[in-house]
Amino acid sequence: MDEELVFRQFEEIEQKVERLIKICKAHEATNLELKSKLKSLEEEIQGKVEAERSYAEEKALMRSKIDGLLARIDENS
């Protein structure tokens, strides 16, 4: 009887270990997916930061040109 009980306990342990292994593999797959998503979002943010910087530079250039034209108009008035 004792041997049979020990054998059943080993079987239960094996089943639990197999379940844990499956859970770990699922978590690893999810982790890889999340890392990929994070990288994609970081690249998207970087692109938006660069676009915003470019827009700010363009806006500053336009403001400078407008100010220059207004100054010329004032000089000739």
C-alpha positions as CSV (number, residue, x, y, z in Angstrom):
1,M,0.0,0.0,0.0
2,D,2.8,2.4,0.8
3,E,4.4,1.8,-2.5
4,E,1.1,2.5,-4.3
5,L,0.6,5.7,-2.4
6,V,4.2,6.9,-3.2
7,F,3.7,6.0,-6.8
8,R,0.4,8.0,-7.0
9,Q,2.2,10.9,-5.3
10,F,4.9,10.8,-7.9
11,E,2.3,10.8,-10.7
12,E,0.6,13.8,-9.1
13,I,4.0,15.6,-8.9
14,E,4.8,14.8,-12.5
15,Q,1.4,16.2,-13.6
16,K,1.9,19.4,-11.6
17,V,5.4,19.8,-13.0
18,E,4.1,19.4,-16.5
19,R,1.4,22.0,-15.9
20,L,4.0,24.4,-14.5
21,I,6.2,23.8,-17.5
22,K,3.3,24.6,-19.8
23,I,2.5,27.7,-17.8
24,C,6.1,28.9,-18.0
25,K,6.2,28.4,-21.8
26,A,3.0,30.3,-22.2
27,H,4.4,33.1,-20.0
28,E,7.6,33.1,-22.1
29,A,5.6,33.4,-25.3
30,T,3.6,36.3,-23.8
31,N,6.8,38.0,-22.6
32,L,8.3,37.8,-26.1
33,E,5.1,39.2,-27.6
34,L,5.1,42.1,-25.1
35,K,8.8,42.8,-25.7
36,S,8.1,43.1,-29.4
37,K,5.1,45.4,-28.8
38,L,7.2,47.5,-26.5
39,K,9.9,47.9,-29.1
40,S,7.3,48.8,-31.7
41,L,5.8,51.5,-29.4
42,E,9.2,52.9,-28.6
43,E,10.0,53.2,-32.3
44,E,6.6,54.9,-32.8
45,I,7.3,57.3,-30.0
46,Q,10.7,58.1,-31.4
47,G,9.2,58.8,-34.8
48,K,6.7,61.2,-33.2
49,V,9.4,62.9,-31.2
50,E,11.4,63.5,-34.4
51,A,8.3,64.8,-36.2
52,E,7.5,67.1,-33.4
53,R,11.1,68.5,-33.4
54,S,11.0,69.0,-37.1
55,Y,7.6,70.8,-36.8
56,A,9.0,73.1,-34.1
57,E,12.1,73.9,-36.2
58,E,9.8,74.7,-39.2
59,K,7.5,76.8,-37.1
60,A,10.5,78.8,-35.7
61,L,11.8,79.3,-39.3
62,M,8.4,80.6,-40.4
63,R,8.2,82.9,-37.4
64,S,11.7,84.2,-38.2
65,K,10.8,84.9,-41.8
66,I,7.5,86.6,-40.8
67,D,9.3,88.8,-38.3
68,G,11.9,89.7,-40.9
69,L,9.2,90.7,-43.4
70,L,7.3,92.7,-40.8
71,A,10.6,94.5,-39.9
72,R,11.2,95.3,-43.6
73,I,7.6,96.6,-43.9
74,D,8.1,98.8,-40.8
75,E,11.4,100.2,-42.3
76,N,9.7,101.1,-45.5
77,S,6.7,102.7,-43.9
